[in-house]
């Protein structure tokens, strides 16, 4: 049976879902490739102490007990590596649970924390460049739960943009669509 299209591939709350979530963070540009890799490695190491880690219910599992078990079995790892794995695994689980509880709120919180981060370059838009004296809003816009695009709009054009969006799954009629003032 195929999962519904609007479900996140990582929203099942399992160990595998947590690993997929780390990939998704990278794919959405919320963390660097290096940080996503570190989180995945830490999650794999920590959850790996449980035989059935792929199907492990992250919500119902005591993370501290898993971490204690990991630390007890990490004999050949340097103490600094153990600390890095435990810190990264805690962050990944905390973020995953926050995302499962409130996907939009999680995205907004991550964006707010990343406001000083440079955004990927986009094709130059003369209207945006002309509006450089205006405040630019950067906001996540979920096309579907598994895919988010980032909107960069001058604050004074936000209402005009919203008016162009489809309502109740229907696009506005050509007669009812007014041109966006420039």
PAFI-774987 format. One line per 3 residues: number of its first residue (from 1); their letters; for each residue x, y, z of N, C-alpha, C. Coordinates in nm, 3 decimals, padded with zeros to 5 digits. Example, Ala and Ser with C-alpha at 12.3 -4.5 7.8 and 13.67 -1.06 7.14 Angstrom:
<pts>
1	AS	01.319,-00.569,00.780,01.230,-00.450,00.780,01.320,-00.330,00.780  01.285,-00.225,00.708,01.367,-00.106,00.714,01.290,00.003,00.787 .
</pts>
This chain:
<pts>
1	XXX	00.084,-00.118,00.000,00.000,00.000,00.000,00.088,00.124,00.000  00.062,00.218,-00.087,00.141,00.338,-00.101,00.093,00.444,-00.002  00.190,00.517,00.054,00.156,00.625,00.147,00.087,00.737,00.072 .
4	XXX	-00.006,00.806,00.136,-00.070,00.919,00.070,00.034,01.022,00.026  00.007,01.090,-00.086,00.104,01.184,-00.142,00.137,01.297,-00.046  00.044,01.335,00.039,00.069,01.451,00.124,00.140,01.415,00.254 .
7	XXX	00.178,01.291,00.274,00.251,01.252,00.395,00.400,01.272,00.372  00.469,01.321,00.475,00.615,01.327,00.469,00.666,01.184,00.467  00.771,01.157,00.391,00.827,01.022,00.392,00.892,00.989,00.526 .
10	XXX	00.909,01.089,00.609,00.975,01.069,00.738,00.880,01.087,00.856  00.751,01.100,00.832,00.658,01.136,00.939,00.602,01.017,01.016  00.663,00.901,01.002,00.609,00.784,01.071,00.657,00.772,01.215 .
13	XXX	00.751,00.857,01.257,00.798,00.855,01.396,00.892,00.742,01.430  00.949,00.678,01.330,01.039,00.564,01.354,01.185,00.605,01.339  01.274,00.512,01.369,01.416,00.535,01.349,01.448,00.566,01.204 .
16	XXX	01.389,00.493,01.112,01.409,00.520,00.969,01.353,00.657,00.934  01.239,00.691,00.990,01.182,00.824,00.966,01.275,00.934,01.014  01.341,00.913,01.127,01.437,01.009,01.179,01.555,01.025,01.084 .
19	XXX	01.604,00.915,01.029,01.714,00.921,00.932,01.669,00.997,00.807  01.549,00.969,00.759,01.496,01.040,00.641,01.479,01.189,00.671  01.439,01.220,00.793,01.423,01.359,00.834,01.556,01.434,00.823 .
22	XXX	01.665,01.370,00.863,01.797,01.433,00.852,01.830,01.464,00.706  01.796,01.373,00.615,01.813,01.398,00.471,01.726,01.516,00.428  01.602,01.516,00.475,01.507,01.621,00.437,01.556,01.757,00.484 .
25	XXX	01.614,01.764,00.603,01.669,01.891,00.652,01.771,01.946,00.553  01.858,01.858,00.505,01.957,01.900,00.407,01.891,01.941,00.276  01.797,01.859,00.229,01.731,01.887,00.101,01.655,02.019,00.102 .
28	XXX	01.603,02.058,00.218,01.530,02.184,00.230,01.622,02.302,00.257  01.752,02.277,00.272,01.847,02.384,00.298,01.844,02.433,00.442  01.789,02.353,00.532,01.780,02.394,00.672,01.909,02.366,00.748 .
31	XXX	01.988,02.271,00.700,02.121,02.244,00.757,02.216,02.217,00.641  02.343,02.234,00.667,02.443,02.207,00.564,02.455,02.056,00.540  02.514,02.021,00.430,02.538,01.880,00.399,02.620,01.815,00.510 .
34	XXX	02.721,01.887,00.558,02.808,01.835,00.665,02.728,01.810,00.793  02.644,01.906,00.833,02.565,01.888,00.955,02.463,01.777,00.941  02.401,01.765,00.823,02.305,01.656,00.801,02.376,01.522,00.811 .
37	XXX	02.495,01.512,00.753,02.571,01.387,00.760,02.606,01.353,00.905  02.649,01.455,00.980,02.684,01.433,01.121,02.562,01.386,01.200  02.446,01.446,01.174,02.324,01.406,01.245,02.287,01.262,01.209 .
40	XXX	02.292,01.227,01.081,02.258,01.090,01.039,02.352,00.988,01.102  02.481,01.020,01.101,02.580,00.929,01.159,02.554,00.911,01.309  02.528,01.020,01.378,02.501,01.012,01.522,02.375,00.932,01.551 .
43	XXX	02.269,00.958,01.475,02.144,00.884,01.494,02.167,00.735,01.469  02.240,00.703,01.362,02.266,00.562,01.331,02.347,00.495,01.441  02.448,00.565,01.493,02.530,00.508,01.600,02.449,00.487,01.728 .
46	XXX	02.373,00.589,01.767,02.298,00.582,01.893,02.183,00.483,01.883  02.102,00.494,01.779,01.988,00.402,01.766,02.034,00.260,01.736  02.153,00.248,01.679,02.206,00.116,01.642,02.225,00.022,01.760 .
49	XXX	02.222,00.073,01.883,02.234,-00.015,01.999,02.106,-00.095,02.020  01.999,-00.057,01.952,01.871,-00.128,01.961,01.857,-00.216,01.837  01.829,-00.346,01.858,01.823,-00.439,01.745,01.721,-00.399,01.638 .
52	XXX	01.610,-00.345,01.678,01.504,-00.310,01.583,01.497,-00.159,01.563  01.612,-00.092,01.554,01.615,00.054,01.547,01.536,00.111,01.429  01.530,00.046,01.311,01.456,00.108,01.201,01.307,00.129,01.232 .
55	XXX	01.249,00.037,01.309,01.106,00.047,01.339,01.080,00.102,01.480  01.185,00.141,01.548,01.174,00.195,01.683,01.086,00.320,01.683  00.989,00.324,01.774,00.902,00.441,01.786,00.976,00.547,01.865 .
58	XXX	01.017,00.653,01.796,01.098,00.758,01.858,01.022,00.830,01.969  00.893,00.848,01.953,00.814,00.917,02.056,00.807,00.838,02.187  00.803,00.708,02.176,00.781,00.625,02.296,00.910,00.569,02.355 .
61	XXX	01.021,00.603,02.296,01.148,00.548,02.341,01.216,00.647,02.434  01.278,00.597,02.538,01.352,00.681,02.631,01.490,00.707,02.571  01.509,00.828,02.519,01.636,00.862,02.454,01.752,00.853,02.551 .
64	XXX	01.732,00.893,02.676,01.841,00.886,02.773,01.888,00.742,02.793  01.794,00.647,02.794,01.832,00.506,02.809,01.912,00.459,02.687  01.870,00.499,02.567,01.944,00.463,02.446,02.084,00.525,02.449 .
67	XXX	02.093,00.651,02.491,02.223,00.717,02.498,02.314,00.649,02.599  02.260,00.612,02.714,02.340,00.542,02.815,02.390,00.409,02.761  02.305,00.339,02.689,02.344,00.211,02.628,02.452,00.233,02.522 .
70	XXX	02.437,00.339,02.442,02.537,00.372,02.341,02.671,00.404,02.408  02.669,00.488,02.511,02.792,00.526,02.580,02.860,00.404,02.640  02.780,00.313,02.695,02.835,00.191,02.753,02.898,00.098,02.651 .
73	XXX	02.852,00.106,02.526,02.905,00.017,02.422,03.006,00.087,02.332  03.043,00.210,02.363,03.131,00.290,02.277,03.276,00.283,02.321  03.322,00.166,02.363,03.456,00.150,02.420,03.568,00.202,02.332 .
76	XXX	03.564,00.183,02.202,03.677,00.222,02.118,03.668,00.367,02.070  03.558,00.433,02.095,03.543,00.572,02.052,03.609,00.667,02.151  03.665,00.776,02.098,03.722,00.879,02.185,03.609,00.949,02.259 .
79	XXX	03.635,00.997,02.380,03.532,01.068,02.457,03.473,01.187,02.379  03.556,01.257,02.302,03.505,01.371,02.225,03.406,01.324,02.118  03.433,01.208,02.058,03.342,01.154,01.956,03.210,01.112,02.019 .
82	XXX	03.217,01.050,02.135,03.096,01.008,02.206,03.012,01.131,02.238  03.077,01.238,02.285,03.005,01.361,02.317,02.940,01.420,02.192  03.012,01.421,02.080,02.958,01.473,01.954,02.838,01.391,01.909 .
85	XXX	02.849,01.259,01.915,02.738,01.172,01.874,02.615,01.195,01.962  02.636,01.202,02.093,02.520,01.218,02.182,02.455,01.355,02.162  02.535,01.460,02.146,02.480,01.594,02.124,02.403,01.601,01.992 .
88	XXX	02.461,01.547,01.887,02.395,01.549,01.755,02.269,01.464,01.754  02.273,01.349,01.819,02.154,01.262,01.824,02.042,01.330,01.902  02.076,01.393,02.014,01.974,01.465,02.092,01.909,01.575,02.008 .
91	XXX	01.992,01.652,01.936,01.938,01.760,01.853,01.849,01.703,01.743  01.892,01.596,01.678,01.813,01.538,01.570,01.678,01.490,01.622  01.677,01.423,01.736,01.550,01.374,01.794,01.462,01.491,01.836 .
94	XXX	01.521,01.591,01.900,01.444,01.708,01.943,01.379,01.778,01.823  01.457,01.798,01.717,01.404,01.863,01.597,01.298,01.775,01.529  01.323,01.646,01.526,01.228,01.554,01.461,01.094,01.557,01.534 .
97	XXX	01.098,01.548,01.665,00.973,01.551,01.740,00.903,01.686,01.726  00.978,01.794,01.724,00.919,01.927,01.703,00.854,01.935,01.566  00.919,01.877,01.466,00.864,01.879,01.331,00.739,01.791,01.321 .
100	XXX	00.740,01.676,01.386,00.622,01.590,01.383,00.504,01.658,01.452  00.530,01.731,01.560,00.423,01.798,01.634,00.366,01.918,01.560  00.452,01.993,01.491,00.408,02.117,01.424,00.502,02.148,01.308 .
103	XXX	00.479,02.087,01.190,00.571,02.107,01.077,00.589,02.254,01.039  00.482,02.331,01.031,00.494,02.472,00.992,00.567,02.552,01.098  00.535,02.527,01.224,00.603,02.596,01.333,00.751,02.563,01.336 .
106	XXX	00.785,02.438,01.309,00.925,02.398,01.305,00.998,02.474,01.195  00.938,02.481,01.075,01.001,02.552,00.964,01.020,02.699,00.996  00.918,02.761,01.053,00.929,02.903,01.086,01.040,02.926,01.189 .
109	XXX	01.050,02.837,01.287,01.154,02.852,01.389,01.293,02.836,01.327  01.309,02.741,01.238,01.439,02.722,01.172,01.474,02.842,01.085  01.376,02.896,01.013,01.401,03.012,00.929,01.441,03.130,01.016 .
112	XXX	01.371,03.151,01.126,01.403,03.263,01.215,01.547,03.252,01.266  01.591,03.133,01.295,01.728,03.113,01.344,01.830,03.130,01.233  01.790,03.106,01.109,01.883,03.111,00.997,01.876,03.243,00.919 .
115	XXX	01.815,03.346,00.974,01.797,03.470,00.898,01.929,03.531,00.851  02.037,03.509,00.924,02.164,03.568,00.883,02.238,03.479,00.783  02.187,03.360,00.759,02.250,03.266,00.666,02.226,03.311,00.523 .
118	XXX	02.326,03.304,00.436,02.301,03.341,00.297,02.210,03.240,00.231  02.112,03.288,00.156,02.018,03.202,00.086,02.074,03.167,-00.050  02.033,03.054,-00.107,02.082,03.017,-00.239,02.049,03.127,-00.340 .
121	XXX	02.143,03.151,-00.430,02.122,03.257,-00.530,02.009,03.218,-00.624  01.927,03.315,-00.656,01.818,03.294,-00.750,01.843,03.384,-00.870  01.770,03.359,-00.977,01.782,03.444,-01.095,01.746,03.587,-01.055 .
124	XXX	01.821,03.685,-01.104,01.792,03.823,-01.066,01.652,03.864,-01.108  01.585,03.933,-01.022,01.450,03.982,-01.050,01.456,04.134,-01.041  01.440,04.203,-01.154,01.452,04.349,-01.152,01.354,04.414,-01.054 .
127	XXX	01.234,04.357,-01.040,01.136,04.416,-00.948,01.184,04.403,-00.804  01.243,04.287,-00.768,01.295,04.271,-00.633,01.414,04.364,-00.611  01.500,04.377,-00.711,01.615,04.464,-00.697,01.572,04.610,-00.684 .
130	XXX	01.469,04.649,-00.760,01.419,04.786,-00.751,01.357,04.811,-00.614  01.308,04.706,-00.551,01.243,04.720,-00.421,01.342,04.699,-00.307  01.472,04.716,-00.336,01.572,04.685,-00.234,01.560,04.773,-00.110 .
133	XXX	01.492,04.888,-00.124,01.474,04.972,-00.006,01.363,04.918,00.084  01.287,04.819,00.034,01.178,04.761,00.112,01.229,04.639,00.188  01.160,04.606,00.294,01.192,04.486,00.371,01.158,04.363,00.288 .
136	XXX	01.251,04.268,00.281,01.228,04.142,00.210,01.190,04.036,00.313  01.076,03.973,00.292,01.032,03.864,00.380,01.075,03.732,00.319  01.132,03.646,00.399,01.170,03.512,00.356,01.089,03.416,00.441 .
139	XXX	01.009,03.332,00.374,00.917,03.248,00.449,00.902,03.113,00.381  00.891,03.004,00.459,00.866,02.873,00.397,00.722,02.866,00.348  00.704,02.801,00.235,00.571,02.782,00.179,00.560,02.636,00.137 .
142	XXX	00.488,02.553,00.215,00.480,02.411,00.181,00.389,02.388,00.061  00.449,02.337,-00.048,00.369,02.299,-00.164,00.290,02.173,-00.132  00.355,02.082,-00.064,00.295,01.963,-00.004,00.379,01.938,00.121 .
145	XXX	00.331,01.855,00.211,00.408,01.834,00.334,00.551,01.788,00.311  00.579,01.722,00.199,00.714,01.672,00.177,00.800,01.769,00.097  00.745,01.882,00.051,00.824,01.974,-00.030,00.791,02.118,00.007 .
148	XXX	00.894,02.191,00.042,00.878,02.330,00.085,00.960,02.418,-00.008  00.902,02.529,-00.050,00.976,02.629,-00.125,00.989,02.752,-00.036  01.088,02.834,-00.063,01.113,02.953,00.016,01.072,03.074,-00.064 .
151	XXX	00.983,03.153,-00.010,00.936,03.275,-00.075,01.022,03.392,-00.029  01.065,03.474,-00.123,01.137,03.598,-00.094,01.057,03.709,-00.159  00.986,03.785,-00.080,00.899,03.889,-00.132,00.918,04.019,-00.055 .
154	XXX	00.911,04.130,-00.126,00.907,04.257,-00.053,00.778,04.261,00.029  00.788,04.311,00.150,00.671,04.312,00.239,00.552,04.382,00.177  00.576,04.487,00.099,00.464,04.560,00.041,00.399,04.488,-00.076 .
157	XXX	00.457,04.375,-00.121,00.399,04.298,-00.232,00.336,04.169,-00.183  00.343,04.143,-00.054,00.292,04.018,00.000,00.143,04.001,-00.027  00.064,04.104,-00.003,-00.080,04.095,-00.025,-00.110,04.066,-00.172 .
160	XXX	-00.040,04.133,-00.262,-00.060,04.109,-00.405,-00.028,03.965,-00.440  00.076,03.910,-00.380,00.112,03.771,-00.407,00.004,03.677,-00.355  -00.041,03.700,-00.233,-00.142,03.612,-00.173,-00.269,03.610,-00.258 .
163	XXX	-00.306,03.723,-00.316,-00.425,03.729,-00.398,-00.413,03.644,-00.524  -00.292,03.609,-00.565,-00.273,03.525,-00.684,-00.283,03.377,-00.653  -00.285,03.339,-00.527,-00.288,03.198,-00.489,-00.425,03.137,-00.511 .
166	XXX	-00.426,03.009,-00.540,-00.551,02.936,-00.557,-00.622,02.925,-00.422  -00.755,02.928,-00.427,-00.837,02.915,-00.307,-00.916,02.786,-00.320  -00.918,02.705,-00.214,-00.990,02.578,-00.213,-00.952,02.490,-00.331 .
169	XXX	-00.827,02.495,-00.372,-00.779,02.407,-00.478,-00.817,02.452,-00.618  -00.881,02.568,-00.633,-00.919,02.618,-00.764,-00.841,02.745,-00.794  -00.786,02.754,-00.912,-00.715,02.875,-00.952,-00.816,02.985,-00.980 .
172	XXX	-00.778,03.110,-00.958,-00.871,03.218,-00.988,-00.900,03.224,-01.138  -01.019,03.268,-01.173,-01.055,03.277,-01.314,-00.977,03.389,-01.378  -00.958,03.381,-01.510,-00.883,03.484,-01.581,-00.950,03.619,-01.567 .
175	XXX	-01.084,03.622,-01.563,-01.155,03.748,-01.551,-01.136,03.809,-01.413  -01.119,03.724,-01.311,-01.107,03.775,-01.174,-00.965,03.803,-01.132  -00.869,03.785,-01.221,-00.730,03.805,-01.186,-00.685,03.943,-01.227 .
178	XXX	-00.647,04.020,-01.131,-00.598,04.154,-01.160,-00.447,04.151,-01.168  -00.388,04.231,-01.257,-00.242,04.234,-01.263,-00.184,04.289,-01.133  -00.070,04.236,-01.095,-00.002,04.280,-00.974,00.062,04.414,-01.002 .
181	XX	00.031,04.516,-00.922,00.090,04.648,-00.948,00.242,04.642,-00.930  00.314,04.713,-01.012,00.461,04.710,-01.009,00.518,04.828,-00.955 .
</pts>
